[in-house]
Amino acid sequence: MIVERDGKIKNFVKEPFYTIEVEGAGFTAASERIKDKAHAEEIHAAVNGKNAVIKSVVKQEKSASAPKLYDLTTLQREANRLFGYSASDTLKYAQNLYEQKILTYPRTDSRFITEDMAQGIPALVDSVIDIVKGANLPITKGGEDTSLNVPFGAVIGNISVSQVTDNKKVTDHHAIIPTSEAARVNLDSSPAEKNILMMVCVRLLSAVSPKHRYAETVITVESAGHEFTAKGKTVIENGWKAVEDAFLTAFGKKKDKSDEQDEKSLPSMTEGQQFTASAHVKEGFTSPPKPYTEDTLLSAMENAGIEDMPEDVERLGIGTPATRAEIIETLLKREYVIRKDKQILPTEKGASVIKILPDSDSIKSPFLTAQWESDLKKVEKGAISANEFMAAINHYVNKAVTENKTVPDDKKSLFASSAPNGGGEVLGKCPRCGNDITETQKAFSCVNRECKFALWKDSKFFTAKKKKLTKAIAIALITEGRIFMSGLHSEKTGKPYNATIILTDDKPDSYPNYSMEFEKK
């Protein structure tokens, strides 16, 4: 997924587009995107300075439901977006809070609580407000005034626990919420853990708050046979957004761009109203997809292949809430990807690994793990045996390895850059199979991987003697089978000695070894 996204970004060719903006009395209406500049200028000429009429004014009351409680993945995503924490760090902070009995169990994929917990939520909300007040977050209890005028007194009297309660959507563990112990703990010495706690506290308050209600107005303008649209938004009741906005403001964070839609109220207009259009052409360009951040990557992993999956699949996407952070960290440790600021980008090695895998191989598809999850469910229900399940996996692995034992010749060059000095330099012919011996980062080895001939640079034989297996030594061993060396270190006596090192290669199914020959006195 990361390599595919990077390829789309690198191969992206931006294209211009044009919109016609018409200025009215206190508002601006715009056309749809137009690809052809000449056509855009033609429309501009037709409407600029001409009569325009309000074709329709549509007002509609809408609402946005309160957000669900956090599961691990959504907590990791938002912690990355707001504070730049990696998924693994967020899990570590949440785990520490859990072990201090401040948060509930973090490795959960549920965003709800069970019905038997519901009666304790009002008291917990009351306690959480005290925690938030202690953190100097401008949300208050009761009817007290605040610097942000957050109407939280009304919210407290009208909390809806049913919004966060659903037995059917709780699997092994319920959503992440604070515990009653949280108010007794001082986290000033652990700012990252405090931030995570504040996120969870504020999310609980938001999740039980009323809907965010607003009125949306859409005005359609017509001029010279062309239509233009203006949208406005007026808040009726801020609801849960008052809580989240106060949190973001207190921590100096920006709102989501998706929340920063045009919230300007439009002037009062009536159908049939006319005005003189003042129009101009605005040029824009298409944008490439954005590189993954841990926030967007976690979301993509969670939803990978979800649209095409069968309805009866037990678990969708890639990994679980408890394993996705480790998957990302493993890619980083193996140098398949790198972190650059908040972005997750593929390395040359990572891109090469993806290129070398067969296009038809299901190992690159989330369907493989989805199928295994489905089969595991069958094992649980007794539909198939554990042995049958493992036999199918063994069959898949054996088939995949058998069909892909060697690197295709046209793709061998993909990994040349992993060798020092640019890779590809032939040091000699393999004593076993006659193919080329080249230097890689870790060894002097045969290009035929089935051959298994390799002289490892970190060989204990040489390190014990305080000698480095250099290119010159490797060439002598490959071509002559031996080399005389002086100043070898004796582990027994600690004194230096001289000997001829002989390449011993009498086991074709394993790597070669070494022996020594001493001068006769």
C-alpha positions in Angstrom: 0.0 0.0 0.0 2.8 2.4 0.9 4.7 1.6 -2.3 1.6 1.9 -4.4 0.8 5.3 -2.9 4.4 6.5 -3.5 4.2 5.4 -7.1 1.0 7.3 -7.7 2.6 10.4 -6.2 5.7 10.1 -8.3 3.8 9.4 -11.5 1.2 12.1 -10.9 0.9 14.8 -13.6 -1.0 17.8 -12.4 -3.7 19.1 -14.6 -5.3 22.6 -14.5 -8.9 23.2 -14.0 -11.0 26.4 -13.9 -14.0 27.7 -12.0 -16.1 30.8 -12.6 -16.8 32.8 -9.5 -19.7 35.2 -9.5 -19.8 37.9 -6.8 -23.3 38.7 -5.4 -24.5 40.9 -2.7 -22.4 39.6 0.2 -21.7 36.1 -1.2 -19.8 34.3 -3.9 -21.2 31.5 -6.1 -19.0 29.2 -8.1 -19.4 27.0 -11.2 -18.4 23.3 -11.4 -14.8 22.6 -12.4 -14.1 23.1 -16.1 -11.1 21.4 -17.7 -11.0 23.6 -20.9 -9.6 27.1 -20.3 -11.2 28.5 -23.5 -14.6 27.2 -22.4 -14.1 28.8 -19.0 -13.3 32.1 -20.5 -16.3 31.8 -22.9 -18.6 31.4 -19.9 -16.9 34.3 -18.1 -17.5 36.6 -21.0 -21.1 35.5 -21.2 -21.9 36.4 -17.5 -19.5 39.1 -16.4 -21.4 42.3 -16.0 -24.7 40.7 -17.0 -27.9 40.1 -15.2 -28.0 37.2 -12.7 -31.0 35.8 -10.9 -31.4 33.8 -7.7 -32.9 30.5 -9.1 -33.4 28.7 -5.8 -32.8 29.1 -2.1 -32.8 25.7 -0.2 -32.5 25.7 3.6 -32.1 22.5 5.5 -31.5 21.6 9.1 -28.9 19.0 9.6 -27.0 17.3 12.4 -23.8 15.5 13.1 -23.9 12.7 15.7 -21.4 12.7 18.6 -18.2 10.7 17.9 -17.9 7.2 19.2 -15.6 6.3 22.0 -12.0 5.4 21.2 -10.8 1.9 20.3 -7.0 1.5 20.0 -6.8 2.3 16.3 -8.8 5.6 16.5 -6.8 6.6 19.6 -3.6 6.0 17.7 -4.8 7.8 14.6 -5.8 11.0 16.5 -2.7 11.0 18.8 -0.6 10.9 15.6 -2.6 13.7 14.0 -2.7 15.9 17.1 0.6 15.2 18.8 2.7 13.4 16.2 2.9 10.2 18.4 3.7 7.0 16.6 1.2 4.2 16.8 3.6 2.2 19.0 4.3 5.1 21.3 0.5 5.7 21.8 0.0 2.0 22.6 2.9 2.3 25.1 1.4 5.4 26.8 -2.1 3.8 26.9 -0.6 0.6 28.3 1.2 2.5 31.1 -2.0 4.3 32.0 -3.9 1.0 32.0 -1.2 -0.5 34.3 -1.7 2.5 36.7 -5.5 1.7 36.6 -6.1 5.1 35.0 -7.5 3.8 31.7 -9.4 0.6 30.8 -7.7 -2.1 28.6 -6.3 -0.4 25.5 -6.0 -3.3 23.0 -9.6 -3.2 22.0 -11.4 -3.0 18.7 -14.7 -1.9 20.2 -16.0 1.7 20.4 -18.9 0.9 22.8 -19.5 -0.1 26.4 -21.9 -2.8 27.7 -25.3 -2.2 29.2 -24.1 -3.2 32.7 -21.6 -0.4 32.6 -24.1 2.3 31.6 -25.4 3.2 35.1 -21.9 4.2 36.2 -21.3 6.6 33.3 -23.0 9.7 34.7 -20.8 9.6 37.8 -17.7 8.9 35.7 -18.6 11.9 33.5 -18.8 14.0 36.6 -15.4 12.8 37.7 -13.9 13.4 34.2 -15.0 17.0 34.3 -12.9 17.5 37.4 -9.9 15.9 35.7 -10.3 18.2 32.7 -10.6 21.2 35.0 -7.4 20.1 36.8 -5.7 20.2 33.4 -6.8 23.8 32.9 -8.9 22.8 30.0 -11.7 25.5 29.6 -14.6 23.1 30.1 -16.6 23.7 33.3 -19.1 21.9 35.4 -22.6 23.2 36.1 -23.4 26.7 34.8 -20.1 28.3 35.4 -18.8 30.8 32.8 -15.7 29.9 30.8 -13.4 31.8 28.5 -14.8 30.0 25.6 -18.4 30.1 26.7 -18.8 26.3 26.5 -22.4 25.5 27.5 -21.4 22.4 29.3 -23.8 22.8 32.1 -26.7 22.1 29.7 -24.7 19.1 28.3 -24.2 17.6 31.8 -27.9 17.7 32.4 -28.6 16.0 29.1 -26.0 13.3 28.6 -27.0 10.3 26.6 -25.4 7.1 27.7 -27.4 5.1 25.1 -25.2 6.7 22.4 -22.2 4.7 23.7 -23.9 1.6 24.8 -24.3 -1.5 22.6 -23.7 -5.1 23.8 -23.6 -6.4 20.2 -20.7 -4.2 19.3 -18.5 -5.2 22.2 -16.3 -8.2 21.5 -13.5 -9.2 23.9 -13.1 -5.8 25.4 -15.2 -2.6 25.6 -14.0 0.9 24.4 -11.2 2.8 26.1 -12.5 5.0 28.8 -11.0 6.6 32.0 -11.5 4.9 35.3 -12.6 6.4 38.6 -9.0 6.3 39.7 -7.9 8.8 37.1 -8.8 11.8 39.2 -6.4 10.8 41.9 -3.3 10.6 39.8 -0.9 13.4 38.9 0.6 13.0 35.5 2.4 16.3 35.3 5.7 14.4 35.1 4.5 12.4 32.1 3.1 15.0 29.6 2.6 12.4 26.8 0.6 10.1 29.0 -1.3 13.2 30.3 -2.2 14.1 26.7 -3.5 10.6 26.0 -5.6 10.7 29.2 -7.0 14.1 28.2 -7.9 12.8 24.8 -9.8 9.8 26.3 -11.5 12.1 28.8 -12.6 14.6 26.3 -13.8 11.8 23.9 -16.0 10.4 26.7 -17.5 13.9 27.3 -18.1 14.4 23.6 -19.5 10.9 23.0 -22.4 11.4 25.5 -23.2 15.0 24.4 -26.0 16.1 22.2 -25.8 16.2 18.4 -24.2 19.1 16.7 -27.1 20.9 14.9 -26.7 23.4 12.1 -28.7 24.9 9.2 -27.3 24.6 5.7 -28.3 27.0 2.9 -27.7 26.4 -0.8 -28.2 29.2 -3.2 -28.3 28.5 -7.0 -27.6 31.5 -9.3 -28.4 31.5 -13.0 -26.9 33.9 -15.6 -26.8 33.5 -19.4 -28.0 29.9 -19.1 -25.2 28.9 -16.7 -25.6 27.9 -13.0 -23.4 28.8 -10.0 -23.8 27.6 -6.4 -23.1 29.1 -3.0 -23.3 27.3 0.3 -23.6 28.6 3.8 -23.8 27.1 7.3 -25.2 28.4 10.6 -24.8 26.6 13.9 -28.0 26.0 15.8 -26.6 24.1 18.7 -22.9 23.3 19.0 -23.5 20.2 21.1 -20.5 17.8 21.3 -18.4 20.1 19.1 -18.2 22.6 21.9 -16.3 20.1 24.0 -13.9 19.0 21.2 -13.3 22.6 20.0 -12.5 23.7 23.6 -10.0 20.8 23.8 -8.3 21.7 20.5 -8.1 25.4 21.4 -6.7 24.6 24.8 -4.0 22.5 23.3 -3.3 24.8 20.4 -4.4 22.3 17.8 -6.2 22.9 14.5 -9.5 21.4 13.5 -9.8 18.7 10.9 -10.0 20.2 7.4 -13.2 18.3 7.0 -14.6 20.3 9.8 -13.4 23.6 8.3 -15.9 23.7 5.6 -17.4 27.0 4.8 -19.3 28.0 8.0 -20.1 31.5 6.8 -23.8 32.4 6.9 -25.3 33.6 3.7 -27.3 36.8 3.4 -31.0 36.6 3.3 -32.0 36.0 -0.3 -35.2 35.2 -2.1 -36.0 33.3 -5.3 -36.2 35.6 -8.3 -34.0 38.3 -6.7 -31.7 39.8 -9.4 -28.3 41.5 -9.4 -25.4 42.3 -11.8 -22.8 39.5 -11.8 -19.2 40.4 -11.2 -17.3 37.3 -12.5 -13.8 36.1 -12.7 -12.0 32.9 -13.7 -10.1 31.1 -11.0 -7.4 28.6 -12.0 -6.6 25.6 -9.9 -4.6 22.3 -10.3 -5.4 18.7 -9.5 -3.4 17.4 -6.5 -1.6 14.1 -6.1 -2.6 11.7 -3.3 -0.8 12.6 0.0 1.8 10.3 1.4 0.6 8.2 4.3 1.0 9.4 7.8 0.5 6.9 10.7 -3.0 8.3 11.1 -4.0 7.6 7.5 -2.0 4.4 7.2 -3.7 2.9 10.3 -7.1 3.8 8.7 -6.1 2.3 5.4 -4.9 -0.9 7.2 -8.2 -1.1 9.1 -10.3 -0.7 5.9 -8.1 -2.5 3.4 -10.2 -4.4 0.9 -13.3 -3.8 3.0 -15.6 -3.0 0.1 -14.9 -6.3 -1.7 -14.8 -8.6 1.4 -17.6 -11.2 1.9 -20.1 -10.2 4.6 -19.3 -13.1 6.8 -15.6 -12.3 7.3 -14.9 -12.1 11.0 -12.2 -9.5 10.9 -11.5 -7.1 8.0 -8.4 -5.2 7.0 -4.7 -5.8 7.8 -3.8 -6.7 11.4 -5.7 -6.0 14.6 -5.7 -2.9 16.8 -3.1 -4.7 19.0 -0.8 -5.6 16.0 -1.0 -2.7 13.5 1.6 -0.6 15.4 4.0 -3.5 15.5 3.5 -4.1 11.8 4.5 -0.5 11.1 7.5 -0.7 13.5 8.7 -4.0 11.8 8.7 -2.3 8.4 10.8 0.5 9.9 13.2 -1.8 11.6 13.7 -3.8 8.3 14.3 -0.5 6.5 11.4 -1.1 4.1 10.0 2.3 5.1 11.2 5.4 6.8 9.5 8.2 8.8 10.0 11.6 7.4 8.3 14.1 9.7 4.8 12.6 10.0 5.0 10.8 6.7 5.6 7.1 6.1 7.6 6.6 2.9 9.0 3.5 1.2 12.8 3.0 0.9 14.4 1.7 -2.3 14.7 -1.7 -0.7 11.0 -1.7 0.3 10.0 -0.7 -3.2 12.2 -3.5 -4.7 10.6 -6.1 -2.4 7.2 -5.2 -3.7 8.4 -5.2 -7.4 9.9 -8.6 -7.1 6.8 -10.3 -5.7 4.6 -11.9 -8.4 1.6 -9.7 -9.2 -0.7 -12.8 -8.9 0.6 -13.7 -5.4 -2.1 -13.3 -2.8 0.5 -12.4 -0.1 0.1 -8.8 -1.2 -3.6 -8.9 -0.7 -5.6 -8.4 2.5 -7.9 -11.2 1.2 -5.3 -13.8 2.4 -5.5 -12.9 6.0 -9.3 -12.3 5.8 -9.6 -15.9 4.5 -7.4 -17.2 7.3 -9.5 -15.3 9.9 -12.7 -16.8 8.3 -11.1 -20.3 8.5 -10.1 -19.7 12.1 -13.7 -19.0 12.9 -14.7 -22.3 11.3 -12.1 -24.0 13.6 -13.7 -22.3 16.6 -17.2 -23.6 15.5 -15.9 -27.1 14.8 -16.6 -26.8 11.0 -13.0 -27.7 10.2 -10.2 -29.1 12.4 -7.1 -27.2 13.5 -5.0 -29.7 11.5 -6.9 -29.0 8.4 -6.4 -25.3 8.9 -2.6 -25.6 9.4 -2.4 -28.1 6.4 -3.9 -25.4 4.2 -1.4 -22.8 5.3 1.5 -25.3 4.9 0.3 -26.0 1.4 0.1 -22.3 0.5 3.6 -21.6 1.9 5.2 -24.6 0.2 3.5 -23.7 -3.1 4.5 -20.0 -2.9 8.2 -20.8 -2.1 8.4 -23.5 -4.7 7.1 -21.3 -7.5 9.3 -18.3 -6.5 12.6 -19.9 -5.6 14.8 -17.7 -7.8 14.9 -14.1 -8.6 14.0 -13.4 -12.3 17.0 -12.1 -14.2 15.2 -8.9 -15.2 14.8 -8.1 -11.5 18.2 -9.0 -10.0 19.4 -5.5 -10.5 16.8 -4.2 -8.1 18.9 -5.2 -5.1 22.3 -4.2 -6.4 22.2 -0.9 -4.4 22.2 -2.8 -1.1 25.8 -3.8 -1.8 28.6 -1.4 -0.9 30.5 0.2 -3.8 27.3 0.2 -5.8 27.1 -3.6 -6.0 27.5 -5.9 -9.0 31.3 -6.1 -8.9 32.4 -9.7 -9.8 35.1 -11.0 -7.4 35.5 -14.4 -9.0 33.7 -17.6 -9.9 31.9 -19.7 -7.3 33.9 -22.8 -6.4 30.6 -24.8 -6.2 28.5 -23.8 -9.3 30.7 -21.5 -11.4 28.3 -18.5 -11.1 29.7 -15.1 -10.2 30.7 -14.1 -6.6 29.7 -10.6 -5.7 30.0 -8.4 -2.6 26.8 -7.5 -0.6 26.5 -5.6 2.6 26.9 -8.8 4.7 28.9 -11.3 2.6 30.8 -12.3 -0.4 28.3 -14.7 -2.0 27.2 -16.5 -5.1 24.5 -14.8 -7.2 22.7 -18.2 -7.4 20.9 -18.2 -4.1 20.2 -22.0 -4.3 23.9 -22.5 -4.2 24.3 -21.2 -0.6 27.9 -20.3 -1.1 28.7 -17.3 1.1 31.6 -16.0 3.1 30.1 -13.9 5.9 31.8 -10.7 6.9 30.9 -11.2 10.5 32.2 -14.8 10.6 33.1 -15.8 14.2 36.1 -17.6 12.8 37.7 -14.3 11.8 36.3 -12.1 14.6 37.7 -14.5 17.2 41.1 -14.0 15.7 40.6 -10.2 15.6 40.8 -10.1 11.9 38.4 -8.7 9.3 37.3 -10.6 6.3 38.3 -8.1 3.6 37.7 -8.2 -0.1 41.3 -9.2 -0.8 41.1 -12.1 1.7 37.8 -13.2 0.1 39.2 -13.2 -3.4 42.2 -15.3 -2.3 40.0 -17.8 -0.6 37.6 -18.0 -3.6 40.3 -18.3 -6.3 43.2 -20.1 -4.4 41.2 -21.8 -1.6 43.8 -20.5 1.0 45.7 -17.5 2.3 48.6 -17.1 4.7 47.9 -14.6 7.5 50.1 -13.3 10.3 49.2 -11.7 13.6 46.2 -14.0 14.3 45.0 -13.6 17.9 45.0 -16.7 20.2 42.0 -16.9 22.5 43.8 -19.3 24.8 47.2 -17.5 25.2 46.3 -14.0 24.1 49.5 -14.1 21.9 49.7 -13.6 18.1 50.5 -16.4 15.7 50.7 -17.1 12.0 48.8 -19.7 9.9 47.4 -20.5 6.5 43.6 -20.2 6.4 42.1 -22.9 4.2 38.6 -22.7 2.8 36.7 -25.9 3.7 33.8 -26.6 1.5 32.8 -30.2 1.8 29.1 -29.8 2.7 27.2 -28.5 -0.4 23.9 -28.1 1.6 25.4 -25.6 4.0 27.7 -22.6 4.1 31.5 -23.2 3.7 33.8 -23.2 6.7 37.5 -22.7 7.5 40.4 -24.7 8.8 44.1 -23.7 9.6 47.4 -25.1 8.6 50.6 -24.3 10.5 54.2 -24.2 9.3 56.2 -27.3 10.4 59.2 -26.4 12.5 
